[in-house]
């Protein structure tokens, strides 16, 4: 007849890993489900795989119709068949191997390798011989016996709904309950460092429970990566009566880490001598050890470790409930602290990048030249930057009006605020209002979300509107109201939005002529022209051509990786005598083409591709050619013919054509569509 006391030993790689007690008056269920007495983390095991029970002086095992079967000494057990067990039998469930033994754990002779060896010589807690663990103490240096007294996955204190009343009644033996937990959570929420969180949690638990030692252990913080139980580190610890802190064992770490639940153990550990001369007795036989996982979302951030060493003190189930509640609160606090650090680091990086970008932007906005006209512009920029009023920049296409606007902004007190740029000619009339003032969700087809307009985006900063002459008259009226009152409503909205924005507008049109012909509002013209800077074309500041040409040559040589020593004298003479209808933009494109296609070491005359276009204000009749008979022609027809001839000249390369025409690519596409131009 067999003893009513038996046990199972989990064997992994030939080593004892766990010991499970079997009691004769109860049935022991094995399987993946948490409801089993022995829950297995094995994907080949069924939820309820098998059971072991004692009947009429004999231990039996029975397979419960498992998916992959149960093996006894490598022999498959038929479903629902009761098979007797003998000491030393090996039981295989999926990938999991057990060995069965009879008798008391402390007296039975058992070993996976040597049946004659005492089990107590192998046992170091329910998880067996410890392996290397960085941080927690290793168990193989001392004899211990660990028994789970209680475990819980969720504390009743923090439960809601139907369990809220039960949680409100739970208190520790020292009287700590939800009120004290709320007070602790308040202080944890104000903590700005991990060390502060750890100190508050440990001090609170030592006061609330009967623990004599407590420690907070953390894994490297990363919610998106898989943690390793061996990577845990001690962050803070504290003890009562000058005891030396006893680190957590690997056994407990792996138990809590694998199950993600709080455990209360009865553990026998050899303690340490106290530093108090009045207490020279060696503290051994620890009363209780408790550990709760610090959880956030689905990650384990660390563990809280509590223990007692005195016979008069112990930890109970209410202490476990309270400790798990503190652990869950600490998890939220740690996540917030780490998130705050991430946000601070990201903000610092964003500010650094913003400063770098502004410096780069300011460098790219430098106005190059030494002519008297450029010196005058520098003076006007410095004076205009001091004011808050509207500024109108006028000049031919390609003279650098946007550079002037940027220079004014970065020289003004608003230089640290946003500079928002918008080309009015690049956006259709129906969308320009939405771009300027924003729109509400559902205000028109396609408005799936609220959109913040350029005016709101430029609040406290500067809004630069290029090609202001292209704005329709209906939109001009609303734009004028914004300039007068600095308030507006989003498209489809009824809420007034107030902003503080300085407006800088630019145009290459003759606005006086536009006003006279009724295409531009005279009141808006005068409102924009409070301050005015007129940028002269490149042909009127010839002294700047060599400086600009050398600047662009050096720039493109660095970008493309070519080496040029400069311009051939004949090439420079041609550049100086050319009329530059495209102004600086055209000069830039000519130099870039020469660097790309030239052979060096100097830019030659044949490397320069110059157009035959007339400059603004000039007719298409050359002085050295006979005059043709005048044929009346509308401006639209002239523009249409000029565009189609330019496109044919460059073989319908729209990028080159837009550069030669001195307009944006989107503007060219719009005009091609408007005039119905097609390639033969």
Secondary structure, 3 states (H helix, E strand, C coil): CCCCEEEEEEEECCEEEEEEEEECCCCEEEECCCCCCEECCCCCCCCCCEEEEEECCEEEEEECCCCCCEEECCEEECECCEEECCCCCEEEECCEEEEEEECCCCCCECCCCCCCCEHHHCCCCCCCCCCCCCCCECHHHCCCCEEEEEEECCCHHHCCHHHHHHHHHCCCCCCCCHHHHHHHHHHHHHCCCHHHHHHHHHHHHHHHCCCCEEEEEECCCCCCCCCCHHHCEEEEEEECCCCCCCCCEHHHHHHHHHHCCEEEEEECCECCCCCCCCCCCCCECCCCEEEEEEEECCEEEEEEEEECCCCCCCCCHHHHHHHHHHHHHHHHHHHHHHHHHHHHHHHHHHHHHHHHHHHHHHHHCCCCCCCHHHHHHHHHHHHHHCCCCCEEEECCCCCCHHHHHHHHHHCCCCCCCCEEEEEHHHCCHHHHHHHHHCECCCCCCCCCCCECCHHHHCCCCEEEEECHHHCCHHHHHHHHHHHHHCEEECECCCCEEECCCEEEEEECCCHHHHHHCCCCCHHHHHHHCCEEEECCCHHHCCHHHHHHHHHHHHHHHHHHCCCCCEECHHHHHHHHHCCCCCHHHHHHHHHHHHHHHCCCCEECHHHCCCCCCCCCCCCCCCCCCCCCCCCCCCHHHHHHHHHHHHHHHCCCCHHHHHHHHCCCHHHHHHHHHHHCCCCC
